Amino acid sequence: VKAGIGYVVPHMGGHGLEEVFEAVQGPGDLKPDSLWYQIYNIGARKVAEPAVERAWKAGYRVLVVTIENPATFHERVIRGGMRALTSGTTLSTLPHLPQMIARPGWSARYLLAGWRHSYSNTVLDGRILNARDLQATPSPTFSWDDLEWLRKAWAGKIVLKGILREEDARRAVDFGADAIIVSNHGGRTLDASATTLAVLPGIVKTVNGNAEIILDSGIRRGRDVMAALCMGARAVLWGRPSLSALSFGETGVSHALAMLRGELQRNMAALGCPSTADLNGSFLLSEK
Ligand SMILES: Cc1cc2nc3c(=O)[nH]c(=O)nc-3n(C[C@H](O)[C@H](O)[C@H](O)COP(=O)(O)O)c2cc1C
């Protein structure tokens, strides 16, 4: 919000959704538009419904419903130790001890941050769930039927994240989604899924202005932002670069954002287009 961009607070984050909302500095009246809350169907309705209520109470007004990730942990993530480190037991971290010793800085920060073993926003009957509990969740994604009760439970805007097929884009519009996010979860769920830019034109045609279209997965340079906007996306999300930059703290993220902005401005100037609002298909060779 301080940088003038939005942020999506994840359901499976290590910090409570209220804590994040309160901690974010920036114009208060911009917060509900700029800070969105994201939800999985972890633990089904009895976990998702109170989480949604909590988010509304905290001040969130835009709900991102992630539908592209039907498995909580993927092989690469398990190998990296994420499940072990968040499984709720100190014992389960033991196999990763050599990795932790090899990275003392990371380990110190992990310990100082409270040795977080659980996801503060996934609560069942008053108990915060951890990775072991989440493994018991058959599928953390939503079906179209689930979306119907979610629509009733949430009075704000709904953004469906993870649309890759025109058929699903059509259903999202019929469902009344305010926006869709064309996303393949960065190829982290199915590493052979379609690239988002490749499917964007068909989805733009299908949606036909009936919902906002946002795109993620692979936005790395200012040029990527321009390509997505030229092809009909209204905005992009930026995931892993910001996470990598975060290893240098807020300074790292600010620096990475400044680089992205700088690239975008230089490329826009080179294109001879003064405003991102003016980007359209006429700037693309393939659309001529
Ligand atoms: C470590 C990590 C955690 C993620 N957690 C979530 C999440 O909790 N909810 C969600 O909707 N997407 C999550 N994603 C997916 C991102 O939102 C995004 O779709 C993906 O990273 C693709 O964008 P990128 O190529 O810019 O990283 C996560 C991605 C990474 C790398």
The ligand as an SDF file (V2000), in Angstrom:
LIG
                    3D

 31 33  0  0  0  0  0  0  0  0999 V2000
    6.3020  -19.9080   -1.8560 C   0  0  0  0  0  0  0  0  0  0  0  0
    5.0110  -19.6400   -2.5800 C   0  0  0  0  0  0  0  0  0  0  0  0
    3.8260  -19.6600   -1.8640 C   0  0  0  0  0  0  0  0  0  0  0  0
    2.6180  -19.4340   -2.5170 C   0  0  0  0  0  0  0  0  0  0  0  0
    1.4810  -19.4240   -1.7780 N   0  0  0  0  0  0  0  0  0  0  0  0
    0.3150  -19.1380   -2.3690 C   0  0  0  0  0  0  0  0  0  0  0  0
   -0.8680  -19.0430   -1.6010 C   0  0  0  0  0  0  0  0  0  0  0  0
   -0.8620  -19.2400   -0.3940 O   0  0  0  0  0  0  0  0  0  0  0  0
   -2.0270  -18.7520   -2.2650 N   0  0  0  0  0  0  0  0  0  0  0  0
   -2.0750  -18.5270   -3.6270 C   0  0  0  0  0  0  0  0  0  0  0  0
   -3.1400  -18.2400   -4.1640 O   0  0  0  0  0  0  0  0  0  0  0  0
   -0.9550  -18.6060   -4.3610 N   0  0  0  0  0  0  0  0  0  0  0  0
    0.2220  -18.9010   -3.7780 C   0  0  0  0  0  0  0  0  0  0  0  0
    1.3610  -18.9870   -4.5350 N   0  0  0  0  0  0  0  0  0  0  0  0
    1.2680  -18.7940   -5.9910 C   0  0  0  0  0  0  0  0  0  0  0  0
    1.4120  -17.3290   -6.3500 C   0  0  0  0  0  0  0  0  0  0  0  0
    0.2980  -16.6070   -5.8900 O   0  0  0  0  0  0  0  0  0  0  0  0
    1.5400  -17.1210   -7.8550 C   0  0  0  0  0  0  0  0  0  0  0  0
    0.3600  -17.5870   -8.5010 O   0  0  0  0  0  0  0  0  0  0  0  0
    2.7380  -17.8400   -8.4530 C   0  0  0  0  0  0  0  0  0  0  0  0
    3.8700  -17.6980   -7.6300 O   0  0  0  0  0  0  0  0  0  0  0  0
    3.0310  -17.3760   -9.8640 C   0  0  0  0  0  0  0  0  0  0  0  0
    3.5580  -16.0860   -9.9250 O   0  0  0  0  0  0  0  0  0  0  0  0
    5.1410  -15.7950  -10.0560 P   0  0  0  0  0  0  0  0  0  0  0  0
    5.6440  -16.4890  -11.2850 O   0  0  0  0  0  0  0  0  0  0  0  0
    5.2180  -14.2820  -10.1660 O   0  0  0  0  0  0  0  0  0  0  0  0
    5.7680  -16.3260   -8.8270 O   0  0  0  0  0  0  0  0  0  0  0  0
    2.5850  -19.2010   -3.9100 C   0  0  0  0  0  0  0  0  0  0  0  0
    3.7840  -19.1720   -4.6300 C   0  0  0  0  0  0  0  0  0  0  0  0
    4.9930  -19.3850   -3.9720 C   0  0  0  0  0  0  0  0  0  0  0  0
    6.2660  -19.3400   -4.7790 C   0  0  0  0  0  0  0  0  0  0  0  0
  1  2  1  0
  2  3  1  0
  2 30  2  0
  3  4  2  0
  4  5  1  0
  4 28  1  0
  5  6  2  0
  6  7  1  0
  6 13  1  0
  7  8  2  0
  7  9  1  0
  9 10  1  0
 10 11  2  0
 10 12  1  0
 12 13  2  0
 13 14  1  0
 14 15  1  0
 14 28  1  0
 15 16  1  0
 16 17  1  0
 16 18  1  0
 18 19  1  0
 18 20  1  0
 20 21  1  0
 20 22  1  0
 22 23  1  0
 23 24  1  0
 24 25  2  0
 24 26  1  0
 24 27  1  0
 28 29  2  0
 29 30  1  0
 30 31  1  0
M  END
$$$$
